[in-house]
Amino acid sequence: MIEVWAPRPERVRLRRPGATDVELEKMDAGWWRAPVQLADGDEYGFVLGDGEDLRPDPRSRRQPHGVHGASAWFDPSTFAWTDSAWTGRQLAGGLIYELHVGTFTPEGTLDAAIGRLEHLVSLGVTHIELLPVNGFNGVWNWGYDGVLWYTVHEAYGGPAAYQRFVDAAHGAGLAVIQDVVHNHLGPSGNYLPEYGPYLRSAQRNTWGDSVNLDEAAVRSFIVENALMWMRDYRVDGLRLDAVHALVDNADVHILQELAVATDALAAHVGRPLTLIAESDMNDPTLILPREAGGYGLTAQWSDDWHHAVHVAVTGETAGYYADFADPEALVKVWTRGFYHDGTFSSFRERAHGKPIPADVPSWRLVTFAQDHDQIGNRATGDRLSQTLSLERLAVTAVLTLTAPGTPMLFMGEEWGARTPWQFFTSHPEPELGEATARGRVAEFARMGWDESVVPDPQDPRTYERSKLDWSEPEAGDHARLLELYRRLAHLRRERPELTDPDAAQLSGRVVGGTTVDGRVYRLSRGRLEILVNLSDEPVTFDAVSDVLVATDPAAVIVSGALTLPAVAVAVVESGDLR
């Protein structure tokens, strides 16, 4: 049976190559239906109204000819899974690795990514977070311009390759988190408005018309899409993009609706399923349990953690980093999760955020020093490794992997990749490509950047530059940094203090006359302490009984005191029995 929700047209036909069009019967609530059975690989589409243009199925699983072409029927139930022993992974105690399929390997495919899973296992990763893989116009893109949410991008290998990747990840002991975008649609190939009121044309967000959550069928479209990834492709959870752009006036918020449906599916399949929200609201409502008035999501990203660490290790204080020039910012995000928890944000020019209740487990915040946005949305897509010394990168590694939250790495971070990760697109429409490039240049020109240094997102070389160089981690400083990340991930598994979710065991303080250019911290997780010296002079810390990890071999204990060289960090066991 073929079905489609299309309340706008007065007529809907099913079109297949070499066959006569089939008229669909109009049903209740805007649905159309025809008793047609499609086989795997059969191409088809819909013709709306009295026109003759074919449109892809809004719930298409595969688009072999791109988002403007015919859909291809895909039956996920035919795949021979080998992961019957997989029981899933809780997010608590985990280590997330964010990657973009197109730039993770030279080939840029899901099958090629399978060949790198052993690297992630040896690193200590537990969860792979894939940037969006749904259908977008063009060949390469970050994935956030998707227009067909149910598809897997053909250049990545399509849905069959996606199943192979998830199956292989599970076989390697790795959970898969899929990044999904339900808050907007891309600028090319979005035919949903021809079918029905998927968007609110009178209400816009950063990317265009907002999604019409007042419409029950649109809400169902989103919830069913979320369940599809976790049910049919067996992924272990979703990262929900920019949930602050989901404007919902219903009594039950769409995020709570997603959480309830996900919990029900988890109970059915017998493994944990995770929902992680990206939000700039600093609102713990997202992760509070439903009985406490929350939405019941598993976790949410913390940009405040990123900003505090970024300022500490780089000294950069422009734009939204300004408030984090406060040396106490790192201590606050260490102990309380958010820096802005009702405090005044100079960037927003208003009070921002709410405090996180003390009984919320610390792992419910996903914390990171680098991610796709914070790198790719810089003018040149430069990573920390392109500007910082090995010593500062090592400090960043320790802060990231001893964090009270659930740590996340961005691909290549673990060896200090020198390749940038830039903003790239491949819009086939010349006018859209030119507009994208002009907009990018104008955006950074307002910040004082010369347009000659801003990469053209439409230039294929921008995409090629952003691919990881897998020869780098084999030698030199890259290999040394990778070994540090591995040691830290092992320590995180070995010492229960580093996964203890109780915020009461967290403390921290700024040491001495710390400034933005030379910060010194003493951060605690129970008996373990992270001693951080980002100043230009050695600093002595008292009451230290043992050094577990030090980024400088000159860090030694003498009479219970540790002298830490300039720009170094040590994970130690405290000699103070408080």
C-alpha positions as CSV (number, residue, x, y, z in Angstrom):
1,M,0.0,0.0,0.0
2,I,1.3,3.4,-1.0
3,E,0.3,6.4,1.2
4,V,1.2,10.1,1.3
5,W,0.0,13.0,3.4
6,A,-0.9,15.8,0.9
7,P,-3.8,18.0,2.0
8,R,-3.0,20.8,-0.4
9,P,-3.4,19.3,-3.9
10,E,-6.8,18.2,-5.2
11,R,-5.3,15.2,-7.0
12,V,-2.3,12.9,-6.4
13,R,-0.8,10.3,-8.9
14,L,1.8,7.7,-8.4
15,R,4.3,7.7,-11.3
16,R,6.8,4.9,-12.1
17,P,9.1,4.5,-15.0
18,G,7.5,2.6,-17.9
19,A,4.1,2.3,-16.2
20,T,0.8,4.2,-16.3
21,D,0.2,6.7,-13.6
22,V,-2.0,5.4,-10.7
23,E,-4.5,7.8,-9.2
24,L,-4.4,7.8,-5.4
25,E,-7.7,7.8,-3.5
26,K,-8.3,10.7,-1.1
27,M,-8.8,9.5,2.5
28,D,-9.4,11.4,5.7
29,A,-7.2,14.1,7.2
30,G,-5.3,14.8,4.0
31,W,-4.1,11.3,3.3
32,W,-4.0,9.6,-0.1
33,R,-3.7,5.9,-0.7
34,A,-3.3,3.4,-3.6
35,P,-3.1,-0.4,-3.4
36,V,0.3,-0.7,-5.1
37,Q,3.1,-2.9,-4.0
38,L,6.7,-1.7,-4.8
39,A,9.8,-4.0,-4.8
40,D,13.2,-3.0,-3.4
41,G,14.8,-0.6,-5.8
42,D,11.7,0.4,-7.7
43,E,11.7,4.0,-8.6
44,Y,8.7,6.1,-8.1
45,G,7.4,9.6,-7.2
46,F,4.2,11.6,-7.0
47,V,2.6,14.0,-9.4
48,L,0.6,16.7,-7.5
49,G,-2.5,18.4,-8.8
50,D,-2.9,18.7,-12.6
51,G,0.8,19.3,-13.2
52,E,3.3,16.9,-14.7
53,D,6.4,17.4,-12.6
54,L,7.4,14.4,-10.5
55,R,8.1,15.0,-6.8
56,P,10.0,12.6,-4.5
57,D,8.2,10.9,-1.7
58,P,8.4,13.0,1.6
59,R,9.2,9.7,3.4
60,S,11.6,8.4,0.7
61,R,14.4,6.1,2.1
62,R,16.6,6.5,-1.0
63,Q,17.2,9.1,-3.7
64,P,19.6,7.6,-6.3
65,H,19.4,10.6,-8.6
66,G,19.5,13.3,-6.0
67,V,16.8,15.2,-4.1
68,H,15.1,16.5,-7.2
69,G,14.7,13.1,-8.8
70,A,12.6,10.0,-8.3
71,S,12.6,8.1,-5.0
72,A,13.6,4.4,-4.9
73,W,11.8,2.0,-2.7
74,F,14.0,0.6,0.1
75,D,13.0,-2.3,2.4
76,P,15.2,-2.1,5.6
77,S,13.9,-5.5,6.8
78,T,15.9,-7.5,4.2
79,F,19.3,-6.7,5.8
80,A,21.0,-9.6,7.5
81,W,22.1,-8.1,10.8
82,T,24.9,-9.7,12.8
83,D,24.6,-7.7,16.0
84,S,22.1,-10.0,17.9
85,A,24.5,-9.9,20.9
86,W,24.5,-6.1,21.0
87,T,22.7,-4.9,24.2
88,G,23.5,-1.2,23.7
89,R,25.4,1.4,25.7
90,Q,24.3,3.8,28.4
91,L,25.6,7.4,27.8
92,A,26.7,7.6,31.4
93,G,30.5,7.0,31.5
94,G,30.7,7.3,27.7
95,L,33.1,9.0,25.3
96,I,31.5,10.5,22.2
97,Y,33.3,10.9,18.9
98,E,31.7,13.3,16.4
99,L,32.5,12.7,12.7
100,H,31.4,13.8,9.3
101,V,31.1,10.9,6.9
102,G,32.3,12.8,3.8
103,T,35.6,14.1,5.4
104,F,36.4,11.4,7.9
105,T,38.1,9.3,5.2
106,P,39.6,10.1,1.8
107,E,36.7,8.1,0.2
108,G,34.0,9.9,2.2
109,T,31.7,6.9,2.5
110,L,30.1,4.9,5.2
111,D,31.9,1.7,4.1
112,A,35.3,3.5,4.2
113,A,34.5,4.7,7.7
114,I,34.0,1.0,8.8
115,G,37.7,0.6,8.1
116,R,38.6,3.2,10.8
117,L,36.4,1.8,13.6
118,E,39.4,0.0,15.2
119,H,41.1,3.4,15.6
120,L,38.1,4.6,17.6
121,V,38.0,1.4,19.8
122,S,41.7,1.8,20.6
123,L,41.1,5.5,21.5
124,G,38.5,4.5,24.1
125,V,35.4,5.8,22.2
126,T,32.0,4.4,23.2
127,H,29.6,6.4,21.0
128,I,30.1,7.6,17.4
129,E,28.0,10.7,16.6
130,L,27.4,11.0,12.9
131,L,26.7,14.5,11.4
132,P,23.4,14.4,9.4
133,V,23.3,11.9,6.6
134,N,19.9,12.7,5.2
135,G,19.3,13.8,1.6
136,F,20.6,17.3,0.6
137,N,21.1,18.9,-2.8
138,G,24.6,18.4,-4.2
139,V,27.4,15.9,-3.5
140,W,29.1,17.3,-0.4
141,N,27.7,19.4,2.4
142,W,27.8,19.5,6.2
143,G,24.4,17.8,6.1
144,Y,22.3,20.5,7.8
145,D,20.7,21.6,4.5
146,G,18.7,18.3,4.4
147,V,15.3,18.2,2.7
148,L,14.5,14.5,2.7
149,W,14.7,13.5,6.4
150,Y,14.1,9.8,5.9
151,T,16.9,9.2,3.3
152,V,20.6,8.4,3.6
153,H,22.7,10.5,1.2
154,E,23.5,8.5,-1.9
155,A,27.2,9.6,-2.1
156,Y,27.8,8.2,1.4
157,G,26.5,4.8,0.2
158,G,22.8,5.1,0.7
159,P,20.7,3.2,3.3
160,A,22.2,-0.2,2.7
161,A,25.7,1.2,3.5
162,Y,24.3,2.8,6.6
163,Q,23.0,-0.5,7.8
164,R,26.4,-2.0,7.2
165,F,28.1,0.8,9.2
166,V,25.8,0.5,12.2
167,D,26.1,-3.3,12.2
168,A,29.9,-3.1,12.1
169,A,30.0,-0.4,14.8
170,H,28.0,-2.6,17.1
171,G,30.3,-5.5,16.3
172,A,33.2,-3.4,17.4
173,G,31.3,-2.5,20.7
174,L,30.5,1.1,19.5
175,A,27.1,2.8,19.9
176,V,25.9,5.1,17.1
177,I,24.2,8.4,17.6
178,Q,22.7,10.0,14.6
179,D,22.5,13.8,14.3
180,V,19.0,14.8,13.0
181,V,17.7,18.2,11.9
182,H,14.0,18.7,12.5
183,N,14.0,22.5,13.0
184,H,14.3,23.6,9.3
185,L,14.8,22.4,5.7
186,G,17.5,23.3,3.2
187,P,17.2,25.9,0.4
188,S,17.0,23.4,-2.5
189,G,14.9,20.4,-3.1
190,N,12.3,21.1,-0.4
191,Y,9.0,20.1,-2.0
192,L,7.1,19.5,1.3
193,P,5.1,22.8,1.1
194,E,3.6,21.5,-2.2
195,Y,2.2,18.6,-0.3
196,G,0.9,20.3,2.8
197,P,1.5,22.9,5.6
198,Y,4.8,21.5,6.8
199,L,6.2,25.1,7.4
200,R,4.9,28.3,9.0
201,S,5.6,30.9,6.3
202,A,4.8,33.7,8.8
203,Q,7.3,32.5,11.4
204,R,11.0,32.2,10.7
205,N,14.1,31.1,12.5
206,T,17.8,31.5,11.6
207,W,17.5,29.2,8.6
208,G,14.1,30.1,7.1
209,D,10.5,29.2,7.7
210,S,9.9,27.4,10.9
211,V,8.5,23.9,11.1
212,N,4.7,23.8,11.6
213,L,4.4,22.0,14.9
214,D,0.7,23.1,15.2
215,E,-0.1,20.4,12.6
216,A,-0.5,16.9,14.0
217,A,0.6,15.2,10.8
218,V,3.9,17.2,10.9
219,R,4.5,16.2,14.5
220,S,3.9,12.6,13.5
221,F,6.3,13.0,10.6
222,I,9.1,14.1,13.0
223,V,8.4,11.4,15.6
224,E,8.2,8.6,13.0
225,N,11.5,9.8,11.5
226,A,13.2,9.7,14.9
227,L,11.9,6.2,15.5
228,M,12.9,5.0,12.0
229,W,16.6,5.6,12.8
230,M,16.4,3.8,16.1
231,R,14.1,1.0,14.9
232,D,14.9,0.2,11.3
233,Y,18.6,1.2,11.3
234,R,19.2,0.2,15.0
235,V,21.0,3.4,15.9
236,D,21.4,3.9,19.6
237,G,20.2,7.4,19.8
238,L,19.8,10.8,18.2
239,R,21.4,14.2,18.6
240,L,18.6,16.7,18.0
241,D,19.9,19.8,16.2
242,A,19.1,23.3,17.6
243,V,16.0,22.4,19.5
244,H,15.6,26.1,20.6
245,A,14.3,26.7,17.0
246,L,11.4,24.3,17.5
247,V,8.6,26.7,18.4
248,D,5.9,24.6,20.0
249,N,2.7,25.8,21.6
250,A,1.2,22.4,22.4
251,D,0.5,21.2,25.9
252,V,3.0,18.5,25.4
253,H,6.2,19.8,23.7
254,I,7.5,17.9,20.7
255,L,10.7,17.1,22.6
256,Q,8.7,15.4,25.4
257,E,6.7,13.6,22.8
258,L,9.9,12.3,21.3
259,A,11.2,11.3,24.7
260,V,8.1,9.3,25.5
261,A,8.1,7.5,22.1
262,T,11.9,6.8,22.4
263,D,11.5,5.3,25.9
264,A,8.7,3.1,24.7
265,L,10.8,1.9,21.8
266,A,13.8,1.3,24.2
267,A,11.6,-0.9,26.4
268,H,10.4,-2.8,23.3
269,V,13.9,-3.5,21.8
270,G,15.5,-4.1,25.2
271,R,18.4,-1.7,24.9
272,P,19.1,1.9,26.0
273,L,18.2,4.7,23.5
274,T,19.7,8.2,23.9
275,L,18.3,11.6,23.0
276,I,20.9,14.5,23.1
277,A,19.7,18.0,22.5
278,E,21.7,20.8,21.1
279,S,20.3,24.0,22.7
280,D,21.6,27.5,23.3
281,M,19.0,28.2,26.0
282,N,21.0,26.9,29.0
283,D,17.7,25.4,30.3
284,P,17.8,22.2,32.3
285,T,14.1,21.6,31.6
286,L,15.3,19.6,28.6
287,I,17.0,17.0,30.8
288,L,14.8,17.0,33.9
289,P,12.5,14.0,34.3
290,R,8.9,14.4,33.1
291,E,7.6,14.0,36.6
292,A,9.6,17.1,37.6
293,G,8.2,19.2,34.8
294,G,11.0,18.4,32.3
295,Y,11.0,16.9,28.8
296,G,12.9,13.8,29.8
297,L,15.7,13.9,27.3
298,T,18.9,12.1,28.1
299,A,21.5,14.9,27.8
300,Q,22.2,18.3,26.2
301,W,25.3,20.0,24.8
302,S,27.0,22.7,26.9
303,D,28.4,25.5,24.8
304,D,29.4,27.2,28.0
305,W,31.9,24.4,28.8
306,H,33.4,24.9,25.3
307,H,33.6,28.7,25.7
308,A,35.3,28.5,29.1
309,V,37.9,26.0,28.0
310,H,38.5,27.8,24.7
311,V,39.2,31.1,26.5
312,A,41.4,29.4,29.1
313,V,43.7,27.8,26.6
314,T,43.7,30.4,23.8
315,G,43.1,33.7,25.6
316,E,40.6,34.7,22.8
317,T,37.9,36.9,24.3
318,A,36.1,38.4,21.3
319,G,32.3,38.1,20.6
320,Y,30.5,35.5,22.7
321,Y,33.8,34.6,24.4
322,A,33.9,38.0,26.2
323,D,32.1,36.9,29.4
324,F,34.3,33.9,29.7
325,A,37.3,36.2,30.2
326,D,36.3,35.8,33.9
327,P,38.9,33.4,35.3
328,E,36.2,31.9,37.5
329,A,34.3,30.8,34.3
330,L,36.1,27.5,34.1
331,V,35.6,26.8,37.8
332,K,31.8,27.5,37.5
333,V,31.2,25.3,34.5
334,W,33.3,22.6,36.2
335,T,31.2,22.7,39.4
336,R,27.8,23.9,38.2
337,G,27.5,23.0,34.5
338,F,26.4,26.4,33.0
339,Y,28.3,29.7,33.3
340,H,25.2,31.6,32.4
341,D,22.5,30.3,34.7
342,G,20.4,33.4,35.0
343,T,23.4,35.8,34.8
344,F,23.8,38.7,32.4
345,S,25.1,37.7,29.0
346,S,26.9,40.7,27.4
347,F,26.7,39.0,23.9
348,R,22.9,38.6,24.2
349,E,22.5,41.8,26.2
350,R,20.1,40.1,28.7
351,A,20.0,37.6,31.5
352,H,20.5,34.1,30.2
353,G,20.0,30.6,31.4
354,K,18.7,28.8,34.5
355,P,20.6,26.9,37.2
356,I,20.9,23.1,37.0
357,P,19.5,21.4,40.0
358,A,22.1,19.8,42.2
359,D,20.6,16.4,41.9
360,V,21.0,16.3,38.0
361,P,23.8,13.8,37.2
362,S,26.8,15.7,35.7
363,W,27.0,13.3,32.7
364,R,23.8,14.7,31.3
365,L,25.8,17.6,29.9
366,V,27.9,16.8,26.8
367,T,31.1,18.8,27.0
368,F,33.7,19.4,24.4
369,A,36.6,21.7,23.5
370,Q,36.0,21.4,19.8
371,D,33.1,20.4,17.6
372,H,31.9,20.9,14.0
373,D,30.3,24.3,14.7
374,Q,33.0,25.9,16.8
375,I,35.6,25.0,14.2
376,G,33.7,25.2,10.9
377,N,32.0,28.5,11.7
378,R,35.3,30.2,12.2
379,A,36.4,32.3,9.2
380,T,39.0,29.8,8.0
381,G,37.7,26.7,9.8
382,D,40.9,26.5,11.9
383,R,41.2,23.9,14.6
384,L,43.0,24.6,17.9
385,S,45.9,22.5,16.6
386,Q,46.5,25.1,13.9
387,T,47.3,27.8,16.4
388,L,48.2,26.3,19.7
389,S,51.4,24.6,20.9
390,L,51.5,20.9,21.7
391,E,51.6,21.8,25.4
392,R,48.4,23.8,25.2
393,L,46.7,21.0,23.2
394,A,47.8,18.6,25.9
395,V,46.1,20.8,28.6
396,T,43.0,20.9,26.4
397,A,43.0,17.1,26.2
398,V,43.2,16.6,29.9
399,L,40.4,19.2,30.6
400,T,38.2,17.5,28.0
401,L,38.6,13.9,29.2
402,T,38.5,14.6,33.0
403,A,35.4,16.8,32.6
404,P,32.4,16.1,34.9
405,G,30.2,15.9,31.8
406,T,30.1,13.3,29.0
407,P,33.2,14.3,26.9
408,M,33.0,14.6,23.1
409,L,35.8,14.7,20.6
410,F,35.7,16.1,17.1
411,M,37.3,13.8,14.5
412,G,41.1,14.3,14.3
413,E,41.2,16.2,17.6
414,E,42.8,13.3,19.2
415,W,46.0,13.7,17.2
416,G,45.9,17.4,16.7
417,A,45.0,17.2,13.0
418,R,46.5,20.1,11.0
419,T,43.8,19.9,8.3
420,P,41.1,22.5,8.8
421,W,37.4,21.8,8.9
422,Q,35.8,24.5,6.7
423,F,32.3,25.4,5.7
424,F,31.6,23.6,2.3
425,T,28.7,23.3,0.0
426,S,28.0,21.9,-3.5
427,H,24.8,23.6,-4.6
428,P,24.3,22.7,-8.3
429,E,22.3,25.9,-8.8
430,P,24.8,28.7,-9.7
431,E,22.7,31.5,-8.1
432,L,22.4,29.6,-4.8
433,G,26.1,28.8,-4.8
434,E,27.0,32.4,-5.4
435,A,24.6,33.6,-2.8
436,T,26.1,31.2,-0.2
437,A,29.6,32.3,-1.0
438,R,28.7,36.0,-0.9
439,G,26.9,35.5,2.4
440,R,29.9,33.8,4.0
441,V,32.3,36.6,2.9
442,A,29.9,39.3,4.1
443,E,29.4,37.6,7.5
444,F,33.1,37.7,8.3
445,A,33.8,41.0,6.6
446,R,31.6,42.5,9.4
447,M,34.0,41.0,11.9
448,G,37.0,42.6,10.1
449,W,38.2,39.6,8.1
450,D,39.7,40.1,4.6
451,E,37.5,38.3,2.1
452,S,40.6,36.8,0.5
453,V,41.2,34.5,3.5
454,V,37.6,33.3,3.7
455,P,37.3,30.0,1.8
456,D,34.7,29.8,-1.0
457,P,32.3,27.1,0.3
458,Q,31.5,26.2,-3.3
459,D,35.1,25.6,-4.3
460,P,35.7,21.8,-4.3
461,R,39.2,22.4,-2.8
462,T,37.4,23.7,0.4
463,Y,35.9,20.3,0.8
464,E,39.1,18.4,0.0
465,R,41.1,20.5,2.4
466,S,38.7,19.5,5.2
467,K,39.4,15.7,4.9
468,L,41.5,14.1,7.6
469,D,45.0,13.1,6.8
470,W,45.4,9.7,8.3
471,S,49.2,9.7,7.9
472,E,49.4,12.3,10.6
473,P,48.8,10.2,13.7
474,E,51.6,7.8,12.9
475,A,54.5,9.9,14.1
476,G,55.9,13.0,15.9
477,D,53.8,15.3,18.0
478,H,50.6,13.9,16.5
479,A,51.5,10.4,17.8
480,R,52.4,11.8,21.2
481,L,49.1,13.7,21.5
482,L,47.2,10.6,20.4
483,E,48.9,8.5,23.1
484,L,47.9,11.1,25.7
485,Y,44.2,10.9,24.6
486,R,44.4,7.1,24.9
487,R,45.9,7.2,28.4
488,L,43.3,9.7,29.5
489,A,40.4,7.6,28.2
490,H,41.9,4.5,29.9
491,L,42.2,6.5,33.2
492,R,38.6,7.6,32.8
493,R,37.5,4.0,32.7
494,E,39.9,3.0,35.5
495,R,39.1,5.6,38.1
496,P,35.5,5.8,39.3
497,E,36.0,9.5,40.3
498,L,36.1,10.4,36.7
499,T,32.6,9.0,35.9
500,D,31.0,9.8,39.3
501,P,27.8,11.7,38.4
502,D,27.4,13.4,41.8
503,A,28.0,17.1,41.5
504,A,28.7,17.2,45.2
505,Q,32.1,15.7,44.7
506,L,33.1,18.5,42.3
507,S,35.1,21.5,43.5
508,G,37.6,24.0,42.0
509,R,39.4,27.2,42.5
510,V,41.5,29.7,40.8
511,V,45.1,29.7,42.1
512,G,47.0,33.0,42.7
513,G,46.7,36.1,40.6
514,T,45.3,34.3,37.5
515,T,44.7,36.4,34.4
516,V,43.2,35.6,31.0
517,D,46.7,35.2,29.7
518,G,48.0,33.0,32.5
519,R,45.4,30.9,34.2
520,V,46.1,28.5,37.1
521,Y,43.5,26.1,38.4
522,R,43.0,23.4,41.0
523,L,39.9,21.3,40.0
524,S,38.7,18.4,42.0
525,R,36.7,15.2,41.4
526,G,36.7,13.6,44.8
527,R,40.2,12.4,45.6
528,L,41.4,13.2,42.1
529,E,42.6,16.6,41.2
530,I,43.4,18.3,37.9
531,L,46.1,20.8,38.4
532,V,46.3,23.3,35.5
533,N,49.2,25.8,34.9
534,L,48.6,28.0,31.9
535,S,51.0,30.6,33.1
536,D,54.6,31.2,32.0
537,E,56.1,30.2,35.3
538,P,56.2,27.0,37.4
539,V,53.6,26.7,40.1
540,T,53.8,24.6,43.2
541,F,50.7,22.8,44.5
542,D,50.7,21.3,48.0
543,A,49.0,18.2,49.4
544,V,49.7,15.8,46.4
545,S,50.3,12.2,47.0
546,D,50.6,10.7,43.5
547,V,50.8,11.7,39.9
548,L,48.6,9.7,37.6
549,V,49.1,11.7,34.4
550,A,51.3,14.7,33.7
551,T,51.9,16.4,30.4
552,D,55.4,17.4,31.4
553,P,57.8,14.8,32.8
554,A,59.4,17.5,35.0
555,A,56.3,17.5,37.1
556,V,57.5,15.7,40.3
557,I,56.4,15.5,43.9
558,V,58.8,16.6,46.6
559,S,57.7,16.4,50.2
560,G,54.0,16.2,49.3
561,A,54.2,19.2,46.9
562,L,54.1,19.1,43.1
563,T,55.8,21.8,41.1
564,L,54.1,22.0,37.7
565,P,56.1,23.6,34.9
566,A,54.7,26.4,32.7
567,V,51.8,25.4,30.4
568,A,51.3,21.9,31.8
569,V,48.6,19.9,33.6
570,A,48.7,16.9,35.9
571,V,46.0,14.5,37.1
572,V,46.9,13.7,40.7
573,E,45.7,11.9,43.8
574,S,45.2,14.4,46.6
575,G,47.1,14.0,49.8
576,D,44.4,15.9,51.5
577,L,42.0,13.5,53.2
578,R,39.1,16.0,53.5
